Amino acid sequence: MRHNLLTHLSFVALLLAGLLNAQSTTSIQGEVQSPGNRVVTNETPDANAHPILVELFTSEGCSSCPPADALLQQMDATPHFAGAQLIVLSEHVTYWDHDGWKDPNSSAELTERQAAYVQALGLKEPYTPQLIVNGTQEMSANDPQQIDKILREAASTATIPVRIGEASVDARNPMVVRMQIAADGSSDKRNADVYVAVALDRVDSQVLHGENGGRHLTHVAVVVELKKVGKLSKGKSFDDVVELKLKPGIDPKNVRFVAFVQEPGPGRLLGAALRKPAN
């Protein structure tokens, strides 16, 4: 099992070397300089880039998941692909929690989201690791040709502009964050839901038991809350100040926000935006 995992990790590294455009992402625009009551975050590397949302359903209790986790990390580190920007979310499910190790990042809400995808996509059952691209297509972490094909299709699909404004904290409660979310749906003729994901920028975990027992795992963009904040009516725009309450113990400096607009179902992604912590 350990040999297979190392083989997969090597494969992932080679895969991404060929697939992802190794442009530097260290120079990010939009850094908030004033401390005050603002959460120090950066806008996306290119606010006008065409977004591709990649959701990974995973678990620390699954021995097949670390290579997919590594793939997501590489996508996050080198997000430019075919003129588009990869925006990733790591969504940890609960159904592995009974098998020797309870994933501290697992969520019943995200397990339900995966189950909704299973129904919407006509699949037999949920599994890990599972990659969903723009809400409509599955992608296998160990199939480079499929990854290239699906990401290129996603890069050529029209999206609507979505923007996350500066985040600020409540002076009376530093765990309450407010931000402006805007989406221009004037060019799209479909109704959709507006979501904001609160995700931990980076998580390091020492797994003690289960299939990954003894391994040190690293995750990026680990979703701790996924909140539906409004609706986008066909041909209309959405512009509102959203309030989010961070869970106790979360370091605001290790939080990123992803806003996305998605048809009900869950269905097709219409647009997305990312705001990451400042370096």
C-alpha positions as CSV (number, residue, x, y, z in Angstrom):
1,M,0.0,0.0,0.0
2,R,2.8,2.4,0.9
3,H,4.6,1.6,-2.3
4,N,1.5,2.3,-4.3
5,L,1.0,5.7,-2.6
6,L,4.5,6.8,-3.4
7,T,4.1,5.7,-7.0
8,H,0.9,7.8,-7.2
9,L,2.6,10.8,-5.7
10,S,5.4,10.6,-8.2
11,F,2.9,10.3,-11.0
12,V,1.0,13.3,-9.7
13,A,4.2,15.4,-9.7
14,L,5.0,14.3,-13.3
15,L,1.4,14.9,-14.4
16,L,1.3,18.5,-13.1
17,A,4.7,19.3,-14.5
18,G,3.1,18.7,-17.9
19,L,-0.4,20.0,-17.4
20,L,-0.2,23.1,-15.3
21,N,1.4,26.3,-16.4
22,A,4.3,27.0,-14.0
23,Q,3.7,30.7,-13.8
24,S,4.8,32.4,-10.5
25,T,1.8,33.3,-8.3
26,T,3.8,35.1,-5.6
27,S,2.9,38.6,-6.9
28,I,-0.7,38.9,-5.9
29,Q,-2.6,42.2,-6.3
30,G,-5.0,43.7,-3.9
31,E,-3.2,43.2,-0.5
32,V,-4.9,45.1,2.3
33,Q,-2.3,47.2,4.1
34,S,-4.3,48.8,6.9
35,P,-4.6,46.7,10.0
36,G,-7.6,48.2,11.8
37,N,-10.7,46.0,11.6
38,R,-9.8,44.4,8.3
39,V,-8.9,40.8,7.7
40,V,-5.6,40.9,5.8
41,T,-6.3,39.1,2.6
42,N,-5.2,39.1,-1.0
43,E,-7.4,39.0,-4.1
44,T,-7.0,36.3,-6.7
45,P,-3.8,36.3,-8.8
46,D,-5.9,37.7,-11.6
47,A,-9.3,39.1,-10.7
48,N,-10.3,38.9,-14.4
49,A,-9.1,35.3,-15.0
50,H,-11.6,32.7,-16.1
51,P,-12.4,30.6,-13.0
52,I,-12.5,26.9,-12.8
53,L,-13.8,25.5,-9.5
54,V,-12.3,22.1,-8.6
55,E,-13.9,20.4,-5.6
56,L,-12.2,17.4,-4.0
57,F,-14.2,15.1,-1.7
58,T,-11.6,13.4,0.5
59,S,-10.9,12.0,3.9
60,E,-7.8,11.4,6.1
61,G,-9.2,7.9,6.7
62,C,-8.9,6.9,3.0
63,S,-5.5,5.6,1.9
64,S,-6.3,6.5,-1.8
65,C,-6.8,10.2,-0.9
66,P,-3.3,11.5,-0.2
67,P,-2.3,11.5,-4.0
68,A,-5.5,13.5,-4.8
69,D,-4.7,15.9,-1.9
70,A,-1.3,16.4,-3.4
71,L,-2.8,17.1,-6.8
72,L,-5.1,19.7,-5.3
73,Q,-2.1,21.3,-3.6
74,Q,-0.2,21.6,-6.9
75,M,-3.3,23.0,-8.6
76,D,-3.5,25.6,-5.8
77,A,0.2,26.4,-6.1
78,T,0.2,26.8,-9.9
79,P,-3.4,27.8,-10.6
80,H,-3.0,29.1,-14.2
81,F,-4.2,26.7,-16.9
82,A,-5.1,27.5,-20.5
83,G,-5.9,31.1,-19.7
84,A,-8.0,30.2,-16.7
85,Q,-7.5,30.2,-12.9
86,L,-8.0,27.1,-10.9
87,I,-9.9,27.7,-7.6
88,V,-9.8,24.6,-5.4
89,L,-11.8,23.4,-2.4
90,S,-11.0,20.4,-0.2
91,E,-14.2,19.0,1.2
92,H,-13.8,16.3,3.9
93,V,-16.6,13.7,4.2
94,T,-17.6,11.7,7.3
95,Y,-18.2,8.1,6.1
96,W,-14.6,7.1,6.7
97,D,-14.7,8.4,10.3
98,H,-15.7,5.0,11.7
99,D,-12.7,3.1,10.2
100,G,-10.1,3.8,12.9
101,W,-9.6,7.5,12.4
102,K,-12.0,10.4,12.7
103,D,-11.0,13.1,10.3
104,P,-10.9,16.4,12.3
105,N,-11.9,18.3,9.2
106,S,-14.9,16.1,8.2
107,S,-18.4,17.6,7.9
108,A,-21.8,16.1,7.6
109,E,-22.8,19.2,5.5
110,L,-20.1,18.4,2.9
111,T,-21.0,14.7,3.0
112,E,-24.5,15.8,2.0
113,R,-23.2,18.0,-0.7
114,Q,-21.3,15.1,-2.2
115,A,-24.5,13.0,-2.0
116,A,-26.4,15.7,-3.9
117,Y,-23.7,15.5,-6.6
118,V,-24.1,11.8,-6.8
119,Q,-27.8,12.2,-7.4
120,A,-27.4,15.1,-9.8
121,L,-24.8,13.4,-11.9
122,G,-26.6,10.0,-11.9
123,L,-23.8,8.1,-10.1
124,K,-24.3,4.9,-8.1
125,E,-22.7,6.0,-4.8
126,P,-20.3,8.5,-3.2
127,Y,-16.6,7.6,-3.0
128,T,-13.2,9.2,-2.2
129,P,-11.2,10.7,-3.7
130,Q,-13.7,12.4,-6.0
131,L,-13.0,15.5,-8.1
132,I,-15.9,17.6,-9.4
133,V,-15.1,20.4,-11.9
134,N,-17.5,23.3,-12.2
135,G,-20.3,21.3,-10.7
136,T,-20.9,19.2,-13.8
137,Q,-18.0,16.8,-14.5
138,E,-16.1,14.2,-12.6
139,M,-12.3,14.0,-13.0
140,S,-10.0,11.2,-12.0
141,A,-6.7,12.2,-10.3
142,N,-4.8,9.5,-12.1
143,D,-5.9,10.1,-15.6
144,P,-3.8,12.9,-17.2
145,Q,-5.6,12.9,-20.5
146,Q,-9.0,13.2,-18.9
147,I,-7.7,16.0,-16.6
148,D,-6.4,17.9,-19.6
149,K,-9.6,17.5,-21.6
150,I,-12.0,18.4,-18.8
151,L,-10.0,21.5,-17.6
152,R,-9.7,22.7,-21.2
153,E,-13.4,22.4,-21.7
154,A,-14.0,24.2,-18.4
155,A,-11.5,27.0,-19.5
156,S,-13.5,27.6,-22.7
157,T,-16.9,27.8,-21.0
158,A,-18.3,31.3,-20.4
159,T,-18.6,32.5,-16.8
160,I,-20.1,35.6,-15.1
161,P,-18.0,38.1,-13.1
162,V,-17.9,37.4,-9.3
163,R,-16.1,39.6,-6.8
164,I,-15.2,39.4,-3.1
165,G,-14.7,42.7,-1.4
166,E,-12.4,43.4,1.5
167,A,-13.2,41.4,4.6
168,S,-13.6,43.2,7.9
169,V,-14.2,41.9,11.5
170,D,-16.8,43.0,14.0
171,A,-15.1,45.3,16.5
172,R,-17.2,43.7,19.3
173,N,-16.7,40.1,18.1
174,P,-13.4,39.4,16.2
175,M,-14.8,36.0,15.0
176,V,-17.5,37.7,12.9
177,V,-16.4,38.6,9.4
178,R,-18.2,40.8,6.9
179,M,-17.5,41.1,3.2
180,Q,-19.2,42.3,0.1
181,I,-20.1,39.7,-2.5
182,A,-21.0,40.8,-6.0
183,A,-22.0,38.8,-9.1
184,D,-23.1,40.2,-12.5
185,G,-25.6,37.8,-13.9
186,S,-26.9,40.2,-16.6
187,S,-25.4,38.0,-19.4
188,D,-26.8,34.8,-18.0
189,K,-30.5,33.7,-18.2
190,R,-30.6,31.2,-15.4
191,N,-31.5,31.3,-11.7
192,A,-28.7,30.4,-9.4
193,D,-27.6,30.2,-5.8
194,V,-24.7,32.3,-4.3
195,Y,-22.4,30.6,-1.9
196,V,-19.4,31.6,0.2
197,A,-17.0,28.9,1.4
198,V,-14.8,29.6,4.5
199,A,-11.7,27.4,4.1
200,L,-8.5,26.9,6.0
201,D,-5.6,28.0,3.8
202,R,-3.4,25.1,5.0
203,V,-3.9,22.2,7.4
204,D,-1.2,19.9,8.7
205,S,-2.4,16.7,10.4
206,Q,-0.6,13.8,12.0
207,V,-2.8,10.7,11.5
208,L,-2.5,8.2,14.3
209,H,-4.8,5.4,13.2
210,G,-6.7,4.0,10.3
211,E,-5.5,3.4,6.7
212,N,-3.2,6.4,6.9
213,G,-2.0,5.8,10.4
214,G,1.5,7.1,11.0
215,R,1.4,9.5,8.1
216,H,1.7,13.3,8.2
217,L,-0.8,14.8,5.8
218,T,-1.1,18.3,4.4
219,H,-4.2,19.9,3.0
220,V,-5.1,23.2,1.3
221,A,-8.4,25.1,1.1
222,V,-10.1,22.9,3.7
223,V,-13.7,23.9,3.8
224,V,-15.0,24.6,7.4
225,E,-18.2,26.3,6.4
226,L,-20.2,26.5,3.2
227,K,-23.0,29.0,3.4
228,K,-25.7,29.9,0.8
229,V,-25.9,33.7,1.1
230,G,-28.4,34.6,-1.6
231,K,-29.9,33.9,-5.0
232,L,-29.1,35.3,-8.4
233,S,-32.2,35.8,-10.5
234,K,-31.8,35.3,-14.3
235,G,-30.5,38.4,-16.0
236,K,-30.0,40.2,-12.7
237,S,-27.1,41.0,-10.4
238,F,-26.3,40.2,-6.8
239,D,-24.6,42.7,-4.5
240,D,-24.8,42.3,-0.8
241,V,-22.7,42.4,2.5
242,V,-22.4,38.9,3.9
243,E,-21.7,38.1,7.5
244,L,-19.9,35.0,8.5
245,K,-19.0,33.7,11.9
246,L,-15.7,31.9,12.2
247,K,-15.7,28.7,14.3
248,P,-13.8,28.9,17.7
249,G,-10.1,28.2,17.4
250,I,-9.7,29.3,13.8
251,D,-6.8,31.6,13.1
252,P,-8.2,34.4,10.8
253,K,-4.7,34.6,9.2
254,N,-5.2,31.0,7.9
255,V,-8.6,31.6,6.3
256,R,-9.4,32.0,2.6
257,F,-12.8,32.8,1.1
258,V,-14.3,31.4,-2.1
259,A,-17.5,32.9,-3.5
260,F,-19.3,31.0,-6.2
261,V,-22.6,31.1,-8.1
262,Q,-24.1,27.7,-9.0
263,E,-27.3,26.5,-10.5
264,P,-29.5,24.5,-8.1
265,G,-29.0,20.8,-8.0
266,P,-26.1,21.3,-7.4
267,G,-25.6,22.1,-11.1
268,R,-23.4,24.2,-13.4
269,L,-21.0,26.7,-12.0
270,L,-21.7,30.2,-13.4
271,G,-18.8,32.1,-11.8
272,A,-16.4,32.1,-8.8
273,A,-13.8,34.3,-7.0
274,L,-11.1,33.7,-4.4
275,R,-9.6,35.8,-1.7
276,K,-6.6,34.3,0.0
277,P,-4.7,35.3,3.2
278,A,-1.9,37.8,2.7
279,N,1.6,36.4,2.9
